[in-house]
């Protein structure tokens, strides 16, 4: 027989897991982040895509590398700018989009830079929702 306390903990963990099924968040570095359970991906937002223009070089981390929140992970270079990729949360890199090495110009809003493993749910929760990110971008544009 299972105790009430154990059942409550199991239920709490199921609810917690369900909260992280393909949720998308955004960073002030104009990156999107998905998290499903403890697996996620990182890519660039449409704002970053527009500001960069045609990408000519992408430097990504290696599989197995560990990064802490706000630590530089790599760079994206275009004819207009060099964009630093910043870790939005504590992550371990699981897979890197190697196609971007050979064809960096294919980078777009829909292209994941790499996938990762993380259980840093609290930091993920503090990233911006789509609505919050849209307000952030509008305010950022007003400052220019």
C-alpha positions as CSV (number, residue, x, y, z in Angstrom):
1,X,0.0,0.0,0.0
2,X,1.3,3.5,-0.9
3,X,1.2,6.2,1.7
4,X,-0.7,9.5,1.2
5,X,2.6,11.4,1.5
6,X,4.3,9.3,-1.2
7,X,1.2,9.7,-3.4
8,X,1.3,13.5,-3.0
9,X,5.0,13.6,-4.0
10,X,4.3,11.4,-7.1
11,X,1.4,13.7,-8.1
12,X,3.6,16.8,-7.5
13,X,6.3,15.4,-9.7
14,X,3.9,14.5,-12.5
15,X,2.5,18.1,-12.4
16,X,6.0,19.5,-12.4
17,X,7.0,17.3,-15.4
18,X,3.8,18.3,-17.3
19,X,4.6,22.0,-16.8
20,X,7.8,21.4,-18.9
21,X,6.4,19.7,-21.9
22,X,7.5,21.7,-24.9
23,X,7.4,25.1,-23.3
24,X,9.1,27.9,-25.1
25,X,10.8,30.8,-23.3
26,X,12.9,33.7,-24.5
27,X,16.0,35.5,-23.2
28,X,17.1,39.1,-23.3
29,X,19.9,37.9,-25.6
30,X,17.2,37.2,-28.2
31,X,17.3,33.4,-28.0
32,X,14.4,31.0,-27.7
33,X,14.7,28.0,-25.4
34,X,12.5,24.9,-25.3
35,X,12.3,22.5,-22.5
36,X,10.4,19.2,-22.5
37,X,11.1,17.3,-19.3
38,X,14.9,17.6,-18.9
39,X,15.6,17.9,-22.6
40,X,15.7,21.3,-24.4
41,X,17.0,23.2,-27.4
42,X,18.3,26.8,-28.0
43,X,17.9,28.9,-31.1
44,X,17.7,32.5,-32.2
45,X,14.6,34.7,-32.1
46,X,13.2,36.5,-35.1
47,X,14.7,39.7,-33.7
48,X,18.2,38.2,-33.7
49,X,17.6,36.8,-37.2
50,X,16.6,40.2,-38.5
51,X,19.4,42.0,-36.9
52,X,22.1,39.5,-38.0
53,X,21.1,39.3,-41.7
54,X,23.0,36.7,-43.6
55,X,25.1,34.5,-41.3
56,X,28.6,33.7,-42.4
57,X,30.0,31.8,-39.4
58,X,28.7,29.9,-36.4
59,X,30.8,28.7,-33.5
60,X,29.0,26.2,-31.3
61,X,29.9,24.3,-28.1
62,X,31.1,20.6,-28.1
63,X,28.9,17.7,-27.0
64,X,29.3,17.1,-23.3
65,X,30.3,20.6,-22.4
66,X,28.7,22.1,-19.3
67,X,27.6,25.7,-19.1
68,X,26.3,27.8,-16.2
69,X,23.5,30.5,-16.6
70,X,24.7,33.6,-18.5
71,X,28.0,31.9,-19.6
72,X,29.0,32.5,-23.2
73,X,28.5,29.3,-25.3
74,X,29.4,30.4,-28.8
75,X,29.1,33.1,-31.5
76,X,27.2,33.8,-34.6
77,X,28.9,36.1,-37.2
78,X,27.2,37.9,-40.0
79,X,28.3,40.7,-42.3
80,X,26.6,43.1,-39.9
81,X,27.5,41.9,-36.4
82,X,29.0,39.2,-34.2
83,X,26.4,37.8,-31.8
84,X,27.3,36.0,-28.6
85,X,25.3,33.0,-27.7
86,X,24.7,33.0,-23.9
87,X,23.6,30.0,-21.9
88,X,20.1,30.8,-20.6
89,X,20.4,28.2,-17.8
90,X,22.7,25.5,-16.5
91,X,23.0,23.0,-19.3
92,X,24.9,20.0,-20.6
93,X,25.2,20.1,-24.4
94,X,23.8,16.8,-25.9
95,X,23.7,17.5,-29.6
96,X,25.1,20.2,-31.9
97,X,23.6,21.3,-35.2
98,X,26.7,20.4,-37.3
99,X,24.9,21.6,-40.5
100,X,25.6,25.1,-39.4
101,X,29.4,24.6,-39.7
102,X,29.1,23.8,-43.4
103,X,26.2,26.1,-44.2
104,X,25.9,28.9,-41.6
105,X,23.6,30.8,-43.9
106,X,20.9,28.3,-43.2
107,X,20.5,29.5,-39.7
108,X,17.0,30.8,-39.1
109,X,14.4,31.3,-36.4
110,X,13.3,27.6,-36.8
111,X,16.9,26.2,-36.6
112,X,18.0,24.9,-33.2
113,X,21.7,25.7,-32.5
114,X,22.0,22.7,-30.1
115,X,20.1,20.5,-27.7
116,X,20.9,20.1,-24.1
117,X,20.0,18.4,-20.9
118,X,19.0,20.4,-17.8
119,X,16.9,20.2,-14.6
120,X,17.4,23.9,-13.9
121,X,13.6,24.5,-14.0
122,X,13.6,27.5,-11.7
123,X,15.9,29.5,-14.1
124,X,13.8,28.3,-17.0
125,X,10.6,29.6,-15.3
126,X,12.3,33.0,-14.9
127,X,12.9,33.3,-18.7
128,X,10.4,35.4,-20.6
129,X,7.1,34.0,-22.0
130,X,6.3,35.0,-25.6
131,X,4.1,37.8,-24.4
132,X,6.8,39.1,-22.0
133,X,9.4,38.9,-24.7
134,X,7.3,40.9,-27.1
135,X,7.0,43.7,-24.5
136,X,10.7,43.5,-23.9
137,X,11.4,44.0,-27.6
138,X,9.0,46.9,-27.9
139,X,10.6,48.6,-25.0
140,X,14.1,47.9,-26.3
141,X,13.1,49.4,-29.7
142,X,11.7,52.6,-27.9
143,X,15.2,53.2,-26.4
144,X,16.8,53.3,-29.8
